Amino acid sequence: MKKTIITLMALAGVVMGDTEGDWKATFATSDKSYSQTAAKYTATFDIEAPLTLKFTDLAITAGTDSTNGTYSGTGDNELNPTSIRPNVNICKDSTPSNTYTLSFCVENKSQMSLAIANITLDAFGYNSTGIAHTAGTPKANFSLAYTLNENPFTITANEINVYSDATVNFDLENNAITLGAGEEVTFFLTVSRNDGNGSFVGLKSATFKVVPEPTTTTLSLLAMAGLAARRRRK
């Protein structure tokens, strides 16, 4: 009986452990021209990841001076030429302000319910020649919008330094997104700047903190383990 309990609890642990963890999607683009679109963007997870990510749209709100980024160079001084690099110099003394919104869909491809508790972005800033800014020069505002149970949510991460590399953290734990098997959610990431110091802001990757939710199978296994323990005590 003890062996049965251990086996059932181990099975439950395996079901949950296969999906729990931090899953990183690396971003790339096949287009290094001035006219990048979301259709050219890709995101690659580790093969064991329980998620998939697909970019769906790139919307640019541009005032002036928004199309002078460098994308075709391959020199050592060009920053991350194969990463996502929307061609907009955010808030470069423009009216309206220059911003971009990148939308992407995340799907649960596992056979159990998952909760996304946190999303961390790896971003970088650079100037119009594709070279990293000096420390402390450019900053950017990031906001992440999504809908959960028909309720809209927006999480902001204001004034992030984006010289060379930057980490942008979105804590969803108070409104964690639970996806059943095969379900998906669409995120809208907006990048902007509040003052006139312009910068180009690219994106290298996103890491999703996943916490498995008990499925019917897992709950059944745990219930059977509990029942077996109860019978053993009798």
C-alpha positions as CSV (number, residue, x, y, z in Angstrom):
1,M,0.0,0.0,0.0
2,K,2.8,2.4,0.9
3,K,4.4,1.7,-2.5
4,T,1.1,2.5,-4.2
5,I,0.9,5.9,-2.4
6,I,4.4,6.8,-3.3
7,T,3.8,5.8,-7.0
8,L,0.6,7.9,-7.2
9,M,2.2,10.9,-5.7
10,A,5.2,10.6,-7.9
11,L,3.0,10.4,-11.0
12,A,1.3,13.6,-9.8
13,G,4.6,15.3,-9.4
14,V,5.8,14.3,-12.8
15,V,2.6,15.7,-14.4
16,M,3.2,19.1,-12.7
17,G,7.0,19.1,-12.9
18,D,7.1,18.7,-16.7
19,T,5.7,22.2,-17.2
20,E,6.7,24.3,-14.2
21,G,9.7,26.6,-14.5
22,D,11.0,29.6,-16.4
23,W,10.7,29.2,-20.2
24,K,12.7,31.6,-22.5
25,A,11.6,32.5,-26.0
26,T,14.4,33.9,-28.1
27,F,13.3,36.6,-30.6
28,A,14.6,37.0,-34.1
29,T,13.8,38.5,-37.5
30,S,14.6,37.5,-41.0
31,D,14.2,41.1,-42.2
32,K,16.9,43.6,-41.4
33,S,15.4,46.3,-43.8
34,Y,13.7,49.5,-42.8
35,S,10.2,48.0,-43.3
36,Q,10.1,45.3,-40.6
37,T,6.6,43.8,-39.9
38,A,5.4,41.3,-37.3
39,A,5.1,38.7,-40.0
40,K,9.0,38.6,-40.1
41,Y,9.4,38.0,-36.4
42,T,9.9,34.6,-34.8
43,A,10.1,33.3,-31.2
44,T,11.8,30.1,-30.4
45,F,11.3,28.2,-27.1
46,D,13.3,25.2,-25.9
47,I,11.8,22.1,-27.5
48,E,10.5,20.9,-24.1
49,A,8.6,24.2,-23.4
50,P,4.9,23.9,-22.7
51,L,4.2,27.2,-24.6
52,T,4.3,28.6,-28.1
53,L,4.5,32.3,-29.0
54,K,3.5,33.9,-32.3
55,F,3.7,37.6,-33.2
56,T,0.5,38.9,-34.6
57,D,0.9,42.7,-35.3
58,L,3.3,45.7,-35.1
59,A,1.6,49.1,-34.8
60,I,3.6,52.3,-35.0
61,T,2.4,55.7,-33.9
62,A,4.9,58.1,-35.4
63,G,5.3,61.8,-35.3
64,T,8.5,63.0,-36.9
65,D,12.0,61.6,-37.2
66,S,10.9,58.0,-36.9
67,T,12.5,56.2,-39.8
68,N,16.2,56.7,-39.5
69,G,17.3,53.5,-37.8
70,T,20.0,51.2,-39.2
71,Y,19.1,47.6,-39.9
72,S,21.2,46.3,-42.7
73,G,24.7,46.6,-41.3
74,T,26.6,43.6,-40.0
75,G,29.6,45.3,-38.5
76,D,30.9,44.6,-35.0
77,N,29.6,48.0,-33.7
78,E,26.0,47.2,-34.7
79,L,23.8,46.1,-31.8
80,N,21.8,42.8,-32.2
81,P,21.1,43.0,-35.9
82,T,19.0,39.8,-35.9
83,S,16.7,40.7,-33.0
84,I,13.4,42.5,-33.2
85,R,14.1,46.1,-34.0
86,P,10.9,48.2,-34.8
87,N,11.9,51.2,-37.0
88,V,10.7,54.0,-34.7
89,N,12.7,56.4,-32.7
90,I,10.5,56.7,-29.7
91,C,9.4,60.2,-28.6
92,K,12.0,62.1,-30.6
93,D,10.6,65.6,-29.9
94,S,7.5,64.6,-31.9
95,T,3.8,65.3,-31.9
96,P,2.2,62.8,-31.5
97,S,4.8,60.9,-29.5
98,N,6.6,58.1,-31.3
99,T,5.6,54.7,-29.9
100,Y,5.2,51.1,-31.0
101,T,2.9,48.3,-29.9
102,L,3.9,44.7,-30.6
103,S,1.2,42.1,-30.1
104,F,1.9,38.4,-29.6
105,C,-0.2,35.3,-28.8
106,V,1.0,32.8,-26.2
107,E,-0.6,29.3,-26.4
108,N,-0.6,26.5,-23.8
109,K,0.5,23.4,-25.8
110,S,0.6,21.1,-22.8
111,Q,-2.2,18.8,-21.7
112,M,-2.7,20.5,-18.3
113,S,-3.7,24.0,-17.1
114,L,-0.9,26.5,-16.7
115,A,-0.6,29.8,-14.9
116,I,1.7,32.5,-16.2
117,A,2.9,34.4,-13.1
118,N,5.6,36.6,-14.5
119,I,7.1,37.8,-17.8
120,T,10.6,39.2,-18.2
121,L,11.7,41.0,-21.3
122,D,15.3,41.4,-22.5
123,A,15.5,44.7,-24.4
124,F,18.2,47.0,-25.7
125,G,18.6,50.6,-26.8
126,Y,20.6,52.0,-29.6
127,N,21.0,55.1,-31.8
128,S,20.2,55.7,-35.4
129,T,23.5,54.1,-36.5
130,G,22.7,50.9,-34.7
131,I,25.3,51.5,-31.9
132,A,24.5,51.1,-28.2
133,H,23.8,54.2,-26.2
134,T,26.1,55.2,-23.4
135,A,25.2,54.4,-19.9
136,G,22.4,56.5,-18.4
137,T,21.4,58.3,-21.6
138,P,18.2,56.8,-22.9
139,K,15.1,55.6,-21.0
140,A,11.9,54.0,-22.1
141,N,8.4,53.2,-20.8
142,F,7.0,49.7,-21.2
143,S,3.4,48.6,-20.7
144,L,1.9,45.2,-21.1
145,A,-1.9,44.8,-21.7
146,Y,-4.0,41.7,-21.8
147,T,-7.5,40.5,-21.1
148,L,-8.3,37.9,-18.4
149,N,-11.8,36.5,-17.9
150,E,-13.1,39.4,-20.0
151,N,-11.4,42.0,-17.7
152,P,-8.6,44.2,-19.2
153,F,-5.4,44.5,-17.3
154,T,-2.3,46.7,-18.0
155,I,1.0,46.4,-16.2
156,T,3.6,49.2,-16.5
157,A,7.3,49.3,-16.1
158,N,8.2,53.0,-16.3
159,E,11.5,54.7,-17.1
160,I,13.7,51.7,-17.7
161,N,17.3,52.4,-18.8
162,V,17.8,50.9,-22.2
163,Y,21.4,51.6,-23.0
164,S,22.8,48.4,-24.5
165,D,20.9,45.8,-22.4
166,A,17.9,46.2,-20.1
167,T,15.6,43.8,-18.2
168,V,11.9,44.6,-18.0
169,N,9.9,42.7,-15.4
170,F,6.1,42.3,-15.5
171,D,4.8,40.7,-12.3
172,L,1.4,39.0,-13.0
173,E,1.1,37.1,-9.8
174,N,-1.9,39.1,-8.5
175,N,-3.6,38.5,-11.8
176,A,-1.9,35.4,-13.0
177,I,-3.1,34.2,-16.4
178,T,-4.4,30.6,-16.3
179,L,-4.6,28.8,-19.6
180,G,-6.3,25.4,-20.1
181,A,-4.8,22.9,-22.5
182,G,-4.8,24.5,-26.0
183,E,-6.0,27.9,-24.7
184,E,-4.2,31.1,-25.6
185,V,-3.9,34.8,-24.6
186,T,-2.8,37.8,-26.6
187,F,-0.5,40.4,-25.1
188,F,0.0,44.0,-26.3
189,L,3.5,45.4,-25.5
190,T,3.8,49.2,-25.9
191,V,7.2,51.0,-25.9
192,S,7.3,54.8,-25.5
193,R,9.2,57.7,-24.0
194,N,7.9,60.7,-22.0
195,D,10.4,63.3,-23.0
196,G,12.4,64.3,-26.0
197,N,15.4,62.2,-25.7
198,G,14.9,59.6,-28.4
199,S,16.1,56.1,-28.7
200,F,15.5,53.0,-30.7
201,V,14.5,50.0,-28.6
202,G,14.8,46.4,-29.7
203,L,13.7,43.1,-28.0
204,K,15.8,40.0,-27.7
205,S,13.7,37.5,-25.7
206,A,11.0,37.0,-23.2
207,T,11.0,34.6,-20.2
208,F,7.7,33.2,-18.9
209,K,7.4,32.0,-15.3
210,V,4.9,29.1,-15.5
211,V,3.2,27.5,-12.5
212,P,1.1,24.4,-13.2
213,E,-2.5,24.4,-12.1
214,P,-4.0,21.1,-10.9
215,T,-5.8,19.3,-13.7
216,T,-8.5,16.7,-13.4
217,T,-5.8,14.0,-13.9
218,T,-3.5,15.4,-11.2
219,L,-6.3,15.9,-8.8
220,S,-7.5,12.3,-9.4
221,L,-4.0,11.0,-8.7
222,L,-3.8,13.0,-5.5
223,A,-7.2,11.9,-4.4
224,M,-6.4,8.3,-5.0
225,A,-3.2,8.7,-2.9
226,G,-5.2,10.2,-0.1
227,L,-7.8,7.4,-0.2
228,A,-5.1,4.8,-0.2
229,A,-3.5,6.5,2.9
230,R,-6.9,6.6,4.6
231,R,-7.5,2.9,4.0
232,R,-4.0,2.1,5.3
233,R,-4.7,3.9,8.6
234,K,-7.9,1.9,9.1
